[in-house]
Structures are given as C-alpha cells and as structure tokens.
Amino acid sequence: MSEVKEIKNKFVNHIALLGKQWGLGEPAGRVWGLLLFENKSLTQSEIAKECNYSLSLVSPSLTILEKWGLIATMEKRGREKLYKATMSFLEAFEKILRNFMELNIEPIIELLSEAKDKETKKRMQKLLNEYKKTSVLSKFFLGLIKAKKTLSLEQLKKVLGEGESIAL
C-alpha cells in the first residue's frame, strides 16, 4: 500500500470517529473525511467504492452532510451528482462548538442564573462560575478560529505564546 493511501485511510478513519462523536454518525464522518482528503468532487458510486460502503449507506450520509452544510452537490456527471466538501475541518469545528454553546452551555447558565433565594444563589454560584468560564473560553476560542482567516499558523502561534501552555 502506498504511503498516500495509508495516510488517507488513517485520516478517513479518524474523521469517521469524529463524525460519530459529533452526532453525524460514523458513515457520514467517513464520507466527509474522504471528500476532505480528496479535495475534489466525487459521485455517490465513487464514494461508496472508496469507503467500501453500499450506495444505500452512502445516500443517507450524503443527506446528513448536506444538511449540516459540510458538503454540496457541485454538478452532474451523466445521471450522477458530484459531491464536494464545502466546509473545512476548522469551519466545521467552529460550527459544532457554536451549536454546543447555544444548545448546552447557555441554557445551563440561564437556568443557574434564575435562582432568586439567597441561599440557592449561593449554592449555585460555583456551578454558575464554571459554566461562565466555559462560555468565556469558548468565545475566546471561537474568536481565534475566526481570526484564522487573517492570521497565518505562525502568527496564531505567536498570539498564543508560541505554543507554550498558558497558565490560568
């Protein structure tokens, strides 16, 4: 097996696991990983062959990925549609993090902030502070992701102290 093929297989497998963790499903993650790696349009048949999946497994995966905006139909080759990754890994991570904040962290902050009784507020303060820290750090991280459009990797490393860990 060539080195490129070996790296491709490992990359696609990693993205498949991420797809499962992110709630997309492992097959959708594998399809997205393939399209990210190839960086070109592929038909459903080509995707099925490369992923060693049936067409009936690839079809719902493509639907999920299109719904999330991770891929799009680019054109047709004969009767088959061509699919291509439209969102980079970092852009997808940003979207997942935003969704996580909106659906999980912000509602908990709101819930913990609703306490009216002085004793209840006192008991909730430690939890509330943890979730507020999570919110602030996530917003900071989202800002860095947004800055990636204007900063090079080297500039980003400098912003973060050249890769040194930041003590909080």
TATA-V659645 format. One record per residue. SS is DSSP state (~ for helix, > for strand, _ for the rest). PSI is psi in radians with two decimals (none if undefined). OMEGA is omega in whole degrees, -180 to 180 (* if undefined). Layout:
# TATA-V659645
ss: [SS SS]
psi: [PSI PSI]
omega: [OMEGA OMEGA]
This chain:
# TATA-V659645
ss: [_ _ ~ ~ ~ ~ ~ ~ ~ ~ ~ ~ ~ ~ ~ ~ ~ ~ ~ ~ ~ _ _ _ _ ~ ~ ~ ~ ~ ~ ~ ~ ~ ~ ~ ~ ~ _ _ _ > > ~ ~ ~ ~ ~ ~ ~ ~ _ _ _ ~ ~ ~ ~ ~ ~ ~ ~ ~ ~ ~ ~ ~ ~ _ _ > > > > > > > _ _ > > > > > > _ _ _ ~ ~ ~ ~ ~ ~ ~ ~ ~ ~ ~ ~ ~ ~ ~ ~ ~ ~ ~ ~ ~ ~ ~ ~ ~ _ _ _ _ ~ ~ ~ ~ ~ ~ ~ ~ ~ ~ ~ ~ ~ ~ ~ ~ ~ ~ ~ ~ ~ ~ ~ ~ ~ ~ ~ ~ ~ ~ _ _ _ _ _ ~ ~ ~ ~ ~ ~ ~ _ _ _ _ _ _ _ _ _]
psi: [2.34 2.76 -0.72 -0.78 -0.70 -0.79 -0.73 -0.82 -0.79 -0.73 -0.87 -0.69 -0.72 -0.77 -0.58 -0.77 -0.69 -0.72 -0.71 -0.80 -0.61 -0.06 0.16 -0.47 2.57 -0.75 -0.74 -0.69 -0.71 -0.77 -0.80 -0.74 -0.75 -0.82 -0.61 -0.82 -0.79 -0.57 0.68 2.90 2.41 2.63 2.90 -0.68 -0.76 -0.71 -0.81 -0.78 -0.83 -0.65 -0.12 0.73 2.81 2.77 -0.60 -0.31 -0.59 -0.67 -0.91 -0.53 -0.75 -0.69 -0.79 -0.83 -0.66 -0.71 -0.69 -0.18 0.26 -0.44 2.92 2.73 2.19 -0.73 -2.97 2.54 1.78 -2.13 -0.09 2.45 2.62 2.29 2.53 2.54 2.28 -0.13 2.28 2.93 -0.78 -0.70 -0.68 -0.72 -0.71 -0.78 -0.76 -0.78 -0.75 -0.82 -0.74 -0.76 -0.86 -0.69 -0.37 -0.93 -0.88 -0.74 -0.61 -0.71 -0.77 -0.81 -0.85 -0.44 -0.23 -0.23 2.30 -0.67 2.37 -0.76 -0.70 -0.76 -0.76 -0.75 -0.55 -0.26 -0.74 -0.81 -0.78 -0.75 -0.71 -0.78 -0.59 -0.67 -0.76 -0.75 -0.82 -0.80 -0.66 -0.72 -0.66 -0.82 -0.72 -0.64 -0.69 -0.70 -0.73 -0.65 -0.33 -0.38 -0.44 -0.30 2.50 2.95 -0.73 -0.74 -0.70 -0.71 -0.67 -0.72 -0.63 0.20 0.65 0.72 -0.03 2.61 2.51 2.08 2.30 none]
omega: [-179 -180 180 -180 179 179 178 180 -180 179 -179 178 178 180 176 178 176 178 178 -180 -179 179 177 -174 -179 179 179 177 179 179 180 179 178 -179 175 -177 -177 180 176 -180 178 176 177 178 179 179 -180 -179 -178 -178 -176 179 173 176 -179 174 -179 -176 178 177 178 179 178 -177 177 179 179 -179 -178 178 176 173 -175 -177 176 172 -173 179 -177 175 174 -178 179 175 -179 -179 178 178 -178 177 178 178 177 -180 179 -180 177 179 179 179 -176 -174 -174 -173 -178 177 179 177 179 180 -179 180 -177 -177 -178 -179 -177 -180 178 177 -179 180 -177 -172 -179 177 -179 179 179 -179 177 176 178 180 -179 -180 178 178 176 180 178 176 177 178 179 -179 -179 180 -178 -178 173 177 180 178 180 177 178 178 -178 179 176 175 177 178 -178 179 178 *]
